[in-house]
């Protein structure tokens, strides 16, 4: 096999001759370029490229081609380096997988080079993270490599394990700072501030830093905000820590103020009570023994915290079980309004009603359920195929849905599916808040919504040929004869169900802006809804039984919740 480069027969190597480290003129004024890492055999091929524009690779081992690529990169022969990179990805994928760890570490030592090869490797690592994270040389990984993986939304590892590995890596990189904050100098804090730009040290010593910076009153505001941005997403780091009750009041209040604190309100209440009681050692352990003075003491302790609880977004059971036993620490008007709101929801109250917290997901999705593959399996044919476009369906289902879109009788073959399914939104990646759907899907036409129902094998969805629009003041019913809803054959579900629209005037609903915190995609009879603004937390999603807008029901239960959902833009392929 020959690679031809007749358009550009040579590169300008004059810069090499001006580099004192890389050449030596001898007494005959002959320039000697010193590149000890490049073998004579490889340099001979490079000379053929420079002078003749041809690179002969017949009978060359793949390792030789790889080393040639590195040498071309070192000599800044960009054209040759890029061509060899593409050649390796397109024709030598099996070899790259077999020597994966070596390849991965070597290319990330090259800064901005080999972007395609880095992406190729990362596409494997996100699916099989143990290849890198459990390798002996993990802690020697370049920071750029680790960051490139942490940025990936499709990294198949539980977040808590990712956190553990980041800590492990960070400890291995960290230079020593005094463990006792009292021993820190101004220079130490300046060092910390600089280090925080890379975040490794902060994550390694997170709890220590969090508690210490809130002892400093108004200092380190940026650092406090940075830490809180982490805690609201992973509240267990602070709320479930052994030292939670020693948290400074200012730190706790700063978290309670956050609308994006990822914790159910009733749990927040429990932690606030726990913290308040811990600040007053004189309170009886048995609540039945509490006097009026005891409740007044707790009320005084929590006076900065109580205004930030979202009382009006608690259920009646939560109010009775959790709030009522401590009602004496609340203002009388607030307690009256809480009860009134439960009994007469539409009547105005005098107390301030804070917005609900925008909880995305309270638990990590079981992304790591896929059985870990052995290394030999990874380099098998299956891994050589492209990564699946969906976490819910396979190409087989994409063919079936495409057939329905085109109103065909015979299902498309997998080799001639006429559409690409381009991902717009994925619940386990982007969150399950209804508002997220409207924010991310606004303006898209020809979309498929897929949802996996909690507790069953059911996969249901709908096709919308029209535009999702989040700008409406009032609900807007959209007319089309081409939309449909469906459920797919899966597990205990014996066959797929296709239900086409029969009342075209109400086929699709673009809900009003004020309703988008609770309502997601609406296909007439099939609507995604959540009172708690999270499709996974309640049984708010529903399919009307019997059907009204579409031909037939697509699910056995009228109300349900989901464990994941995806939205795809359907794009015609160019064959």
C-alpha positions in Angstrom: 0.0 0.0 0.0 1.3 3.4 -1.0 0.3 6.8 0.2 0.7 9.5 -2.4 1.3 13.2 -1.6 1.9 14.8 -5.0 0.1 18.0 -4.1 2.6 18.9 -1.5 6.0 17.3 -2.1 7.9 18.8 0.9 7.5 20.7 4.1 9.7 23.7 5.1 12.1 22.2 7.6 14.2 25.4 8.0 12.9 25.9 11.6 14.6 22.6 12.7 17.9 24.1 11.6 17.4 27.1 13.8 16.8 25.0 17.0 20.0 24.6 19.0 18.7 21.5 20.7 18.0 19.6 17.5 21.0 20.2 15.3 24.8 20.5 15.3 26.8 22.0 12.4 30.1 20.1 12.1 33.3 21.5 10.7 32.1 20.9 7.1 29.0 23.0 7.7 26.8 19.9 7.4 23.6 20.3 9.5 22.9 17.3 11.7 19.4 16.9 13.0 19.3 14.9 16.2 16.0 13.0 16.8 17.0 10.0 18.9 13.4 8.7 19.2 13.2 8.3 15.4 14.7 5.1 14.0 16.8 5.1 10.8 14.1 2.9 9.1 11.4 5.4 9.9 13.5 8.4 8.9 14.2 6.7 5.5 10.4 6.6 4.9 10.1 10.2 5.9 12.8 11.2 3.4 10.9 9.3 0.7 7.9 11.4 1.6 9.8 14.7 1.6 11.6 14.1 -1.7 9.1 11.9 -3.6 5.7 12.4 -2.1 5.2 8.7 -1.8 5.1 6.6 1.4 5.4 2.9 0.9 3.7 0.8 3.6 3.7 -2.6 2.0 4.3 -5.4 4.5 4.7 -2.8 7.3 3.6 -3.8 10.8 1.0 -1.6 12.4 3.3 -0.6 15.2 5.7 0.8 12.5 2.9 2.8 11.0 2.0 4.2 14.5 5.6 5.1 15.2 5.8 6.7 11.8 2.8 8.8 12.7 4.4 10.0 15.9 7.7 10.8 14.1 5.8 12.8 11.4 4.1 14.7 14.2 7.4 15.4 15.9 8.9 16.7 12.7 5.7 18.8 12.2 4.8 17.0 8.9 1.2 17.6 9.5 -0.1 16.3 6.2 1.6 12.9 6.7 0.7 12.7 10.3 -3.0 13.4 9.7 -3.1 10.8 6.8 -1.6 8.1 9.0 -3.9 8.9 11.9 -6.9 8.4 9.6 -5.4 5.3 8.2 -5.0 3.7 11.6 -8.6 4.5 12.7 -10.2 3.3 9.5 -8.1 0.1 8.9 -6.2 -0.8 12.1 -9.0 -0.5 14.7 -8.3 -4.0 16.1 -4.6 -3.2 16.7 -5.5 0.0 18.4 -7.8 -1.8 20.8 -5.3 -4.5 21.5 -2.6 -2.0 22.5 -5.2 0.4 24.0 -3.5 1.6 27.2 -0.2 2.3 25.5 -2.0 4.2 22.7 -4.1 6.2 25.1 -1.3 7.4 27.3 1.0 8.2 24.4 -1.4 10.3 22.4 -2.5 12.4 25.4 1.2 13.4 25.9 0.9 15.2 22.5 -1.2 18.2 23.6 -3.5 19.3 20.8 -2.4 16.6 18.3 -4.3 13.5 17.2 -7.8 14.8 18.0 -9.5 12.1 15.9 -7.5 9.4 17.6 -8.2 10.8 21.0 -12.0 10.9 20.2 -11.7 7.3 18.9 -10.1 6.2 22.2 -12.5 8.1 24.4 -15.5 6.6 22.6 -14.2 3.3 23.8 -13.3 4.4 27.3 -16.7 5.9 28.1 -18.3 2.5 27.3 -15.5 0.4 29.0 -14.1 2.8 31.7 -12.2 0.1 33.5 -9.7 0.0 30.7 -8.2 3.2 32.0 -9.6 3.8 35.5 -8.6 0.4 36.8 -5.2 0.3 35.0 -2.0 0.4 37.1 -0.9 3.5 35.4 -4.2 5.4 35.9 -2.6 7.9 38.3 0.0 8.8 35.7 -2.8 9.8 33.2 -2.4 13.3 31.8 -4.8 15.8 33.3 -6.1 16.7 29.8 -7.0 13.0 29.3 -8.9 12.8 32.6 -10.7 16.0 32.0 -11.7 14.9 28.5 -13.4 11.8 30.0 -15.0 13.8 32.9 -16.6 16.1 30.3 -18.4 13.2 28.6 -22.1 12.8 29.5 -22.0 9.2 28.3 -19.3 7.9 30.7 -20.7 4.6 31.8 -19.7 4.8 35.5 -21.6 5.7 38.6 -20.9 9.3 39.6 -19.7 8.3 43.1 -17.1 5.9 41.5 -16.0 8.7 39.2 -15.6 10.9 42.3 -13.5 8.2 44.0 -11.1 7.9 41.0 -10.8 11.7 40.7 -9.8 11.8 44.4 -7.3 8.9 43.8 -5.8 10.7 40.8 -5.8 14.1 42.6 -3.9 12.7 45.7 -1.3 11.3 43.4 -0.7 14.7 41.8 -0.9 16.9 44.9 2.0 18.6 46.5 1.9 19.0 50.3 -0.1 21.7 52.0 -0.5 21.9 55.8 -3.4 19.7 57.0 -4.3 22.2 59.7 -5.8 25.3 58.3 -4.5 27.4 61.3 -1.0 26.7 59.9 -1.8 28.2 56.5 -0.1 31.3 55.3 -1.3 33.9 52.8 0.9 32.1 50.2 -0.8 28.8 51.0 -4.2 30.3 50.2 -2.8 31.9 47.0 -1.5 28.5 46.0 -4.9 27.0 46.7 -6.6 29.7 44.6 -4.3 28.9 41.7 -4.7 25.2 42.0 -8.4 25.5 42.1 -8.4 26.5 38.4 -7.7 22.8 37.7 -10.0 21.6 40.5 -8.0 18.5 41.4 -6.9 19.6 44.9 -10.3 20.9 45.8 -12.0 17.6 45.0 -9.4 15.7 46.9 -9.9 17.7 50.1 -13.5 18.8 49.5 -15.0 18.4 53.0 -12.0 20.0 54.6 -12.1 23.0 52.3 -15.9 23.4 52.5 -15.9 23.6 56.3 -12.8 25.8 56.5 -13.8 28.5 54.0 -17.1 29.1 55.7 -15.2 29.8 58.9 -13.8 32.9 57.1 -17.1 34.9 57.0 -17.0 37.1 53.8 -13.7 35.8 52.4 -13.3 33.5 49.4 -16.7 34.2 47.9 -15.7 32.7 44.5 -14.5 29.6 46.2 -17.7 29.3 48.3 -19.8 29.6 45.2 -17.6 27.0 43.4 -18.1 24.5 46.3 -21.8 25.1 46.5 -22.2 24.5 42.8 -20.8 21.0 43.5 -22.8 20.4 46.7 -26.2 21.3 45.1 -25.5 18.6 42.6 -24.1 16.0 45.0 -25.6 17.0 48.4 -24.5 13.8 50.1 -20.9 15.1 50.1 -21.9 17.5 52.9 -25.4 16.4 54.2 -24.3 12.8 54.8 -20.8 13.5 56.1 -20.0 12.7 59.7 -19.2 16.4 60.3 -22.5 17.7 58.9 -23.8 19.0 62.3 -20.6 21.0 62.7 -21.3 22.9 59.5 -21.4 26.7 59.9 -24.8 28.3 59.8 -23.8 30.5 56.9 -22.8 27.4 54.9 -26.1 25.7 55.5 -28.2 28.8 54.7 -26.2 29.3 51.5 -27.3 25.8 50.4 -30.9 26.2 51.5 -31.2 29.4 49.4 -30.3 27.4 46.2 -33.3 26.6 44.0 -31.2 23.8 42.3 -30.3 21.8 45.5 -30.8 18.2 44.3 -32.7 16.9 47.3 -36.3 16.3 48.1 -37.7 19.0 50.4 -38.8 16.7 53.1 -35.2 15.4 53.4 -33.9 18.9 53.5 -36.3 19.6 56.4 -35.0 16.5 58.2 -31.4 17.6 57.9 -32.2 21.2 59.0 -33.9 19.8 62.2 -31.0 17.4 62.8 -28.5 20.3 62.5 -30.6 22.6 64.7 -30.9 20.0 67.5 -27.2 19.3 67.3 -26.4 23.0 68.0 -28.3 22.8 71.4 -27.1 20.0 73.6 -29.7 20.8 76.3 -32.7 19.6 74.3 -34.4 16.4 75.5 -33.8 13.4 73.1 -37.5 12.4 73.3 -39.7 15.0 71.5 -42.6 14.2 73.8 -40.6 15.6 76.7 -40.1 19.0 75.0 -41.4 22.1 76.7 -42.5 25.4 75.2 -39.0 26.8 76.0 -37.3 23.9 74.1 -39.3 24.6 70.9 -38.5 28.3 71.3 -34.8 27.5 71.6 -34.8 25.4 68.4 -36.8 28.1 66.6 -34.2 30.7 67.6 -31.3 28.4 66.5 -33.0 27.9 63.1 -34.3 31.4 62.5 -32.0 31.9 59.5 -32.8 28.5 58.0 -36.6 28.2 58.3 -37.5 30.9 55.8 -35.8 29.0 53.0 -37.8 25.7 53.3 -40.3 25.2 50.5 -43.2 24.3 52.8 -45.9 24.7 50.1 -44.3 22.0 47.9 -44.6 19.2 50.5 -47.3 16.6 50.3 -50.0 16.3 53.0 -48.3 13.1 54.3 -45.0 14.9 54.6 -46.6 17.8 56.4 -48.4 15.5 58.9 -45.4 13.2 59.5 -42.5 15.6 59.5 -43.6 19.3 59.9 -46.5 18.9 62.4 -44.4 17.5 65.2 -42.3 20.7 65.1 -45.1 23.1 64.2 -44.3 25.2 67.4 -41.1 26.4 65.8 -43.1 27.9 62.9 -44.9 31.3 62.9 -48.6 30.8 63.5 -49.5 32.4 60.2 -47.2 30.1 58.3 -48.6 27.0 59.9 -52.1 28.2 59.2 -51.2 28.9 55.5 -49.6 25.5 55.1 -52.8 23.7 56.2 -55.0 26.0 54.2 -53.0 25.3 51.1 -53.5 21.6 51.6 -57.2 21.9 52.1 -58.0 24.7 49.6 -55.1 24.9 47.1 -56.6 27.7 45.0 -57.2 30.2 47.9 -54.4 32.8 48.3 -52.2 32.7 51.4 -50.4 35.5 53.3 -47.1 33.7 53.6 -44.4 33.8 50.9 -44.5 30.8 48.6 -41.0 30.0 47.4 -40.6 28.2 44.0 -40.1 24.4 44.0 -36.5 23.3 43.7 -35.5 22.2 40.2 -34.6 18.6 41.2 -33.2 16.8 38.2 -32.7 13.3 39.6 -32.4 12.1 43.1 -30.5 8.9 42.3 -27.9 8.0 39.9 -29.3 6.0 36.9 -28.0 2.4 36.8 -25.6 3.2 34.0 -23.1 0.6 35.2 -25.6 -2.3 34.9 -24.0 -3.5 31.7 -21.8 -6.5 32.5 -18.1 -5.6 32.4 -16.6 -7.0 29.3 -13.2 -8.9 29.3 -10.4 -7.3 27.4 -10.6 -10.0 24.7 -14.4 -9.3 24.3 -13.7 -5.6 23.9 -11.5 -6.2 20.8 -14.2 -8.5 19.4 -16.3 -7.7 16.4 -19.1 -6.3 18.5 -17.0 -3.5 19.9 -15.7 -2.7 16.5 -19.2 -1.6 15.6 -20.3 1.9 16.3 -21.6 2.8 19.8 -25.4 2.5 20.0 -27.2 5.7 19.2 -29.7 5.1 22.0 -29.8 3.7 25.6 -33.5 2.6 25.1 -33.8 1.1 21.6 -31.7 -0.6 19.0 -31.5 -0.2 15.2 -34.3 -2.8 14.9 -36.7 -0.5 16.6 -35.4 2.5 14.6 -36.3 0.5 11.5 -39.8 -0.2 12.8 -40.4 3.5 13.7 -39.1 4.6 10.3 -41.5 2.3 8.6 -44.4 3.8 10.5 -43.2 7.4 9.6 -43.3 6.4 5.9 -46.6 4.5 6.3 -45.0 1.3 4.8 -46.5 -2.1 5.3 -43.2 -4.0 5.4 -40.6 -3.1 8.0 -37.4 -1.6 6.6 -34.3 -3.8 6.6 -31.5 -2.6 8.9 -29.3 -1.9 6.0 -31.7 0.6 4.3 -33.3 2.6 7.2 -34.0 5.9 5.5 -33.6 8.1 8.6 -30.9 9.0 11.1 -32.0 9.3 14.7 -30.0 12.4 16.0 -30.1 12.7 19.8 -31.5 15.9 21.2 -32.2 15.0 24.9 -31.5 12.0 27.1 -33.0 11.9 30.6 -30.1 10.2 32.4 -27.8 12.8 30.9 -29.8 16.0 30.9 -32.3 15.5 33.7 -36.0 14.7 34.0 -37.4 18.2 34.7 -40.2 19.0 32.2 -38.8 22.5 31.6 -35.6 20.8 30.3 -37.7 19.2 27.5 -39.0 22.6 26.4 -35.7 24.3 26.7 -33.8 21.7 24.7 -36.4 20.7 22.1 -37.7 24.1 21.3 -37.7 24.7 17.5 -37.2 21.1 16.5 -39.5 19.5 13.9 -39.9 15.8 13.0 -39.0 14.3 16.4 -39.5 11.0 18.2 -40.0 10.8 22.0 -39.1 7.5 23.6 -39.8 6.6 27.3 -38.9 3.5 29.3 -41.7 2.9 31.9 -40.7 2.2 35.5 -41.4 -1.3 36.8 -42.3 -2.9 33.4 -40.7 -3.8 30.1 -42.7 -1.2 28.3 -41.1 1.2 25.9 -43.5 3.8 24.6 -43.3 7.0 22.5 -44.7 9.3 20.0 -43.7 10.9 16.6 -44.3 14.6 16.1 -43.9 15.9 12.5 -44.5 19.5 13.7 -42.4 21.9 15.8 -42.0 21.9 19.6 -42.6 25.5 20.7 -41.9 26.8 24.2 -43.0 30.4 23.6 -46.8 30.2 23.9 -48.7 32.3 26.5 -51.5 29.8 26.3 -51.7 26.1 25.4 -51.6 25.7 21.6 -53.2 22.6 20.0 -51.4 21.6 16.8 -53.2 19.9 13.9 -51.6 17.0 11.9 -52.6 13.7 10.4 -49.1 12.3 10.5 -48.3 12.0 14.2 -48.6 8.7 16.0 -48.0 7.1 19.4 -46.7 3.6 20.0 -45.3 0.9 22.3 -42.6 -1.5 21.2 -42.3 -5.3 21.5 -39.9 -5.9 24.4 -39.5 -8.5 27.1 -43.0 -9.4 28.4 -44.6 -7.1 25.8 -45.6 -9.6 23.0 -46.0 -7.2 20.1 -45.6 -3.6 19.1 -48.6 -1.3 19.1 -49.0 1.6 16.6 -51.7 4.1 17.3 -52.3 6.8 14.6 -54.0 10.1 15.2 -57.8 10.2 14.7 -58.6 13.7 16.0 -56.0 15.6 14.1 -56.9 19.0 15.6 -55.5 17.9 19.0 -52.7 15.6 17.9 -50.0 17.7 19.6 -50.1 20.3 22.3 -47.4 22.9 22.9 -48.2 23.8 26.5 -48.1 27.4 27.8 -44.9 28.8 29.4 -46.5 28.8 32.9 -47.2 25.0 32.6 -43.8 23.9 31.4 -42.5 23.2 34.9 -44.9 20.3 35.1 -45.8 19.3 31.6 -43.5 17.8 29.1 -44.3 16.4 25.6 -48.0 16.1 24.9 -49.4 13.8 22.2 -53.1 14.1 22.9 -53.7 10.7 24.7 -50.0 10.3 25.7 -48.7 13.0 28.0 -45.6 13.3 30.2 -46.4 15.2 33.4 -45.0 15.5 36.9 -46.3 17.4 39.9 -42.8 17.2 41.4 -41.2 18.5 38.2 -39.3 15.2 37.7 -40.7 12.5 35.5 -39.1 9.8 37.7 -40.5 10.9 41.1 -44.2 10.4 40.7 -46.8 8.6 38.6 -47.8 11.7 36.7 -47.2 10.6 33.2 -50.4 9.1 31.6 -52.0 7.5 28.6 -55.8 8.0 28.2 -57.8 4.8 28.4 -60.0 4.6 26.4 -58.3 6.6 23.7 -59.7 9.8 22.4 -57.3 11.5 20.1 -55.5 8.4 18.8 -56.7 5.0 17.6 -56.0 2.8 20.6 -54.2 2.7 24.0 -50.5 1.9 23.9 -49.9 1.0 27.6 -51.6 -1.3 30.2 -51.7 1.3 33.0 -53.2 4.8 32.6 -50.7 6.4 35.0 -47.0 5.7 35.3 -43.5 7.1 35.9 -40.4 6.5 33.8 -36.7 5.6 34.4 -35.4 7.2 31.2 -36.5 9.0 28.1 -34.9 10.3 24.9 -35.8 12.7 22.2 -34.5 12.3 18.6 -34.6 14.5 15.6 -35.4 12.4 12.5 -33.2 13.3 9.6 -33.5 11.9 6.1 -30.3 10.1 5.0 -28.6 10.8 1.7 -27.9 7.4 0.2 
